[in-house]
Amino acid sequence: MPMNNSLLEANISDRSSCDQALETTFMVLNIAFGAVILLGNVSVFLSIATRPRLRRQPMNLFIASLAITDILMAAVVVPSYSLFCVGCLEYSVSRYCWFMEGSKDIALASSIYNLLAISYDRALAVYQPLQYPVLMTRRRAIFIIIIIWSLSFSVALIRNFWNHTLTGDELSAINHKYNVILLIVVLLIPCIIISVVNIKIMRTIRKQAHQVFALKNTQDADKTVSTESQTEMARKWKGTIACAVVVFVFVVSWIPRISFNIRSVITTDLSSNMLLQKLSIFFFIVQSSVNPFIYSFYRADIRRATLKLLSCNKLGS
């Protein structure tokens, strides 16, 4: 099967205009954050995978799936696509950018789909708390995760249908159109949905919290019930805040890429826009590196399991 270098040609400009300092700076930053991604997300994944109590919670299964996405980002996208396919220097492995591009598509698609699943899980827990154990079982969560990864691989496989058959301007044109479709269907629409859902969830929890506190202040309120309600409300709030922060970081991380794609629609000369292109990939990497710290901060169960895993102490299930 013939290989083509159209993806490479789209990313590599004239060597005479190459900024070596810029290339070196982002190479060091990407590798450093890639190491953080790998350590943090492997720790979170193992903390959930090795603890039966944590594995029984559907929410934690989605977090583990998101951790796998970030591990893919650190293991494949950082040491390959970000170093050899985004820049002005050509390497011997750059001819395989079609494969690295596919890995990047899988990581980005699975990231947004996992966030959709997490938002859906939180919405069920808040709006239908009594039916939640029936509506979101462990088996159903695993089924949703299978769909997430199937769709993510499909996003990459579709691109490869023409990456090996077309060349030159024809390939560049269809890749450009496909990137625009992905931007709208895989990113913008899902981001709007999860942003709206998380905002509504936080407003609902705040409203419920006010109702609980109002109940506590009435003379006829049952103090025991009130205390239990406050504890449950605090748990829901922390879990939802963690999801909302991850969503916010994800949306912010996509701003440089959206700006780069909009510019690519306006002009085909992107050689002067190398900094924005590199920033767009760097922000993806940063986003993947902060996810485990966000969940470890807001979710005490994962935090405790991760700390015990890192300290090599066995946590009894």
Phi and psi in degrees as a GROMACS rama.xvg file:
@    title "Ramachandran Plot"
@    xaxis  label "Phi"
@    yaxis  label "Psi"
@TYPE xy
-69.7223  142.271  PRO-2
-96.9038  148.183  MET-3
-128.85  159.733  ASN-4
-114.123  27.1992  ASN-5
-67.1969  -37.6477  SER-6
-63.6491  -39.0237  LEU-7
-65.1897  -43.7974  LEU-8
-63.1113  -31.4677  GLU-9
-71.5392  -21.9746  ALA-10
-107.882  -17.6292  ASN-11
-107.486  125.943  ILE-12
-102.263  -173.968  SER-13
-61.2998  133.517  ASP-14
-60.6679  -30.396  ARG-15
-65.2086  -24.3797  SER-16
-100.279  10.1154  SER-17
-75.4336  131.948  CYS-18
-94.2599  99.4078  ASP-19
-63.2443  -37.198  GLN-20
-63.9517  -40.933  ALA-21
-64.1144  -43.1091  LEU-22
-60.6349  -46.3724  GLU-23
-67.0675  -41.1424  THR-24
-60.369  -48.4024  THR-25
-73.3482  -28.5955  PHE-26
-62.8372  -45.1745  MET-27
-66.1549  -44.615  VAL-28
-62.8637  -44.9837  LEU-29
-63.7983  -42.3843  ASN-30
-66.6449  -40.4472  ILE-31
-63.7904  -48.1226  ALA-32
-69.8486  -30.022  PHE-33
-61.686  -38.8424  GLY-34
-65.2536  -38.6014  ALA-35
-65.089  -42.9374  VAL-36
-57.7882  -49.2304  ILE-37
-62.5539  -47.4994  LEU-38
-64.4635  -48.734  LEU-39
-65.1849  -46.6544  GLY-40
-76.8283  -32.7048  ASN-41
-63.6766  -39.0217  VAL-42
-63.6628  -45.5971  SER-43
-64.5151  -44.2724  VAL-44
-62.26  -46.6267  PHE-45
-66.3186  -33.6097  LEU-46
-61.9089  -38.0679  SER-47
-80.9929  -43.3149  ILE-48
-66.3762  -29.6345  ALA-49
-96.8251  1.97646  THR-50
-118.638  104.12  ARG-51
-54.4163  -35.069  PRO-52
-64.7098  -39.8051  ARG-53
-73.342  -35.5228  LEU-54
-67.2546  -22.271  ARG-55
-74.2673  -15.7558  ARG-56
-91.2347  120.068  GLN-57
-54.7749  -38.9536  PRO-58
-57.1483  -41.2262  MET-59
-69.5376  -28.831  ASN-60
-65.0068  -39.3392  LEU-61
-67.3426  -38.0233  PHE-62
-64.8897  -39.9526  ILE-63
-63.6091  -38.8929  ALA-64
-64.641  -40.7271  SER-65
-65.0946  -35.9237  LEU-66
-64.1004  -37.9316  ALA-67
-63.0252  -39.8669  ILE-68
-58.324  -46.5102  THR-69
-68.7423  -33.2696  ASP-70
-64.5915  -40.6704  ILE-71
-60.4632  -40.0202  LEU-72
-60.0981  -43.8242  MET-73
-74.4364  -36.1845  ALA-74
-84.6372  -26.4828  ALA-75
-119.62  -52.9193  VAL-76
-69.5825  -46.0121  VAL-77
-63.8546  -52.5548  VAL-78
-79.3125  -1.92647  PRO-79
-124.027  -73.691  SER-80
-61.1117  -47.513  TYR-81
-68.0881  -24.5647  SER-82
-94.2554  -38.2254  LEU-83
-108.005  -13.1981  PHE-84
-117.7  -10.3728  CYS-85
-121.466  97.5985  VAL-86
160.778  -172.808  GLY-87
-108.899  5.46091  CYS-88
-108.584  142.81  LEU-89
-105.138  135.066  GLU-90
-119.894  167.87  TYR-91
-64.7289  -28.3342  SER-92
-89.7253  -1.07403  VAL-93
-66.1047  -19.1729  SER-94
-70.3502  -11.2156  ARG-95
-98.2193  20.8113  TYR-96
-62.7021  -24.1641  CYS-97
-61.1283  -37.4466  TRP-98
-73.1599  -42.2494  PHE-99
-65.067  -36.7875  MET-100
-62.6247  -39.5854  GLU-101
-63.9641  -40.3283  GLY-102
-63.0744  -39.522  SER-103
-64.4678  -41.3169  LYS-104
-62.068  -41.1615  ASP-105
-63.7279  -45.8454  ILE-106
-63.1661  -44.1453  ALA-107
-70.8655  -40.9309  LEU-108
-65.9855  -45.8731  ALA-109
-65.5977  -30.0374  SER-110
-64.0802  -49.9668  SER-111
-68.8465  -36.4356  ILE-112
-68.4412  -36.916  TYR-113
-65.7065  -37.9101  ASN-114
-66.1206  -35.9863  LEU-115
-61.8263  -44.362  LEU-116
-64.4442  -41.1766  ALA-117
-64.297  -41.319  ILE-118
-64.8297  -39.8044  SER-119
-63.644  -42.1138  TYR-120
-61.9753  -43.7861  ASP-121
-65.9298  -37.4487  ARG-122
-64.2153  -41.8887  ALA-123
-63.6944  -41.8546  LEU-124
-65.4069  -32.4432  ALA-125
-86.7623  -44.2726  VAL-126
-88.3952  -24.357  TYR-127
-135.056  63.7326  GLN-128
-63.9091  -34.6905  PRO-129
-73.002  -35.15  LEU-130
-89.5367  -7.08851  GLN-131
-55.5201  -46.8461  TYR-132
-60.1736  -26.4413  PRO-133
-86.0951  -39.9868  VAL-134
-74.253  -35.5302  LEU-135
-120.781  82.9533  MET-136
-88.2491  169.003  THR-137
-63.1353  -39.8444  ARG-138
-64.2358  -40.7834  ARG-139
-67.9616  -37.7491  ARG-140
-62.9394  -42.4399  ALA-141
-63.0879  -39.4304  ILE-142
-61.7049  -42.9509  PHE-143
-63.709  -40.1733  ILE-144
-63.9087  -39.3095  ILE-145
-61.8106  -41.9781  ILE-146
-63.3155  -42.1477  ILE-147
-55.8144  -49.5371  ILE-148
-74.5341  -30.5218  TRP-149
-65.0032  -44.5476  SER-150
-64.4614  -39.7914  LEU-151
-64.1868  -43.5059  SER-152
-67.1123  -32.8152  PHE-153
-63.82  -38.3333  SER-154
-57.3453  -41.5104  VAL-155
-76.567  -39.4292  ALA-156
-66.422  -36.3055  LEU-157
-59.3087  -42.4658  ILE-158
-62.9971  -35.2277  ARG-159
-72.104  -13.826  ASN-160
-59.87  -36.5658  PHE-161
-108.279  -11.1249  TRP-162
-64.6507  -25.9146  ASN-163
-103.615  -0.90988  HIS-164
-118.601  -25.463  THR-165
-107.895  158.979  LEU-166
-142.409  167.036  THR-167
62.5485  -142.343  GLY-168
-63.869  -32.8664  ASP-169
-63.6826  -42.333  GLU-170
-67.9801  -42.6872  LEU-171
-60.8677  -39.8576  SER-172
-66.0894  -44.5474  ALA-173
-72.5143  -33.8613  ILE-174
-65.7789  -37.954  ASN-175
-62.8309  -45.6173  HIS-176
-63.8019  -40.0459  LYS-177
-66.4424  -37.6205  TYR-178
-63.4079  -37.4892  ASN-179
-65.5798  -42.1669  VAL-180
-61.974  -44.8402  ILE-181
-62.1359  -39.9319  LEU-182
-58.9005  -41.4471  LEU-183
-80.9235  -50.6161  ILE-184
-79.6123  -41.3964  VAL-185
-90.4983  -24.9289  VAL-186
-112.204  -64.5246  LEU-187
-61.0426  -52.5825  LEU-188
-61.4676  -50.8743  ILE-189
-59.7996  -38.5124  PRO-190
-63.9785  -40.5684  CYS-191
-63.1941  -42.6796  ILE-192
-62.9984  -50.896  ILE-193
-70.0067  -30.1304  ILE-194
-66.5418  -46.7352  SER-195
-63.0506  -44.3333  VAL-196
-61.5766  -45.4715  VAL-197
-68.809  -35.1736  ASN-198
-64.655  -43.7303  ILE-199
-64.7479  -39.278  LYS-200
-62.8086  -45.6427  ILE-201
-64.5619  -38.2537  MET-202
-65.054  -39.2174  ARG-203
-65.9019  -44.2399  THR-204
-64.055  -40.0207  ILE-205
-63.5344  -40.1976  ARG-206
-64.8802  -42.9254  LYS-207
-64.3451  -37.5993  GLN-208
-63.5786  -41.742  ALA-209
-61.9398  -37.9252  HIS-210
-66.77  -38.8643  GLN-211
-66.0064  -44.3186  VAL-212
-66.1433  -34.5132  PHE-213
-66.5279  -38.6579  ALA-214
-65.5646  -36.1834  LEU-215
-64.9486  -33.4671  LYS-216
-81.7107  -10.5806  ASN-217
-78.5806  148.286  THR-218
-67.8763  -28.0285  GLN-219
-92.3603  4.22748  ASP-220
-72.7147  144.207  ALA-221
-81.91  116.671  ASP-222
-63.1614  -37.1957  LYS-223
-64.3058  -47.8072  THR-224
-61.7637  -39.8029  VAL-225
-63.3289  -42.7642  SER-226
-63.9779  -43.5652  THR-227
-63.0706  -39.6931  GLU-228
-64.6882  -40.3174  SER-229
-64.7421  -40.1266  GLN-230
-63.5256  -44.3087  THR-231
-64.6449  -38.4089  GLU-232
-66.4405  -40.2574  MET-233
-65.0967  -38.1238  ALA-234
-64.4433  -46.0248  ARG-235
-62.0193  -40.7792  LYS-236
-65.1239  -44.4347  TRP-237
-64.3518  -42.9696  LYS-238
-63.0156  -40.2793  GLY-239
-72.5105  -38.6535  THR-240
-60.9584  -40.6025  ILE-241
-59.6713  -45.5874  ALA-242
-62.3984  -43.6592  CYS-243
-64.2511  -39.0084  ALA-244
-66.3213  -41.6582  VAL-245
-61.5972  -43.5731  VAL-246
-62.1528  -44.3814  VAL-247
-61.3682  -45.6612  PHE-248
-62.0024  -40.2269  VAL-249
-63.1787  -46.1605  PHE-250
-62.6774  -45.3282  VAL-251
-62.3403  -38.4255  VAL-252
-65.7456  -22.8642  SER-253
-86.8872  -10.3368  TRP-254
-58.2246  -47.2436  ILE-255
-60.9152  -38.4234  PRO-256
-68.1936  -40.5844  ARG-257
-61.233  -42.9651  ILE-258
-62.2099  -40.8984  SER-259
-64.903  -43.0111  PHE-260
-66.6505  -38.079  ASN-261
-64.1797  -40.9343  ILE-262
-65.43  -36.2063  ARG-263
-67.3688  -25.6652  SER-264
-73.1512  -35.3292  VAL-265
-76.887  -41.4323  ILE-266
-139.231  148.138  THR-267
-93.5457  -7.52974  THR-268
-91.7719  96.5216  ASP-269
-105.139  7.67884  LEU-270
-62.7315  -31.1435  SER-271
-84.9323  0.671911  SER-272
-114.437  26.049  ASN-273
-63.0195  -36.6521  MET-274
-61.96  -44.7935  LEU-275
-65.0699  -38.0584  LEU-276
-63.3271  -44.2117  GLN-277
-69.1953  -36.9505  LYS-278
-62.3932  -37.9961  LEU-279
-61.9729  -39.5917  SER-280
-74.7047  -38.7826  ILE-281
-61.9015  -39.658  PHE-282
-66.8896  -32.1234  PHE-283
-59.2651  -44.6082  PHE-284
-65.7194  -42.3073  ILE-285
-61.4742  -43.0865  VAL-286
-58.9452  -42.1894  GLN-287
-68.5681  -27.0539  SER-288
-78.2254  -25.1255  SER-289
-92.1506  -17.1984  VAL-290
-54.9431  -50.0236  ASN-291
-62.606  -32.584  PRO-292
-71.4458  -35.2415  PHE-293
-64.5306  -49.3194  ILE-294
-67.7128  -35.8155  TYR-295
-67.613  -30.1381  SER-296
-75.3706  -42.6764  PHE-297
-92.3484  -18.5314  TYR-298
-115.174  108.641  ARG-299
-64.7083  -35.2358  ALA-300
-64.827  -43.8837  ASP-301
-69.7261  -37.7678  ILE-302
-61.7912  -46.7336  ARG-303
-63.8194  -44.0284  ARG-304
-64.4554  -39.6098  ALA-305
-66.5753  -43.7818  THR-306
-63.2658  -40.1898  LEU-307
-69.5653  -34.1792  LYS-308
-65.9416  -44.2319  LEU-309
-67.8669  -29.6508  LEU-310
-89.975  5.34565  SER-311
63.1804  27.1411  CYS-312
-99.021  137.612  ASN-313
-82.0803  127.392  LYS-314
-96.3546  119.612  LEU-315
-72.9091  132.131  GLY-316
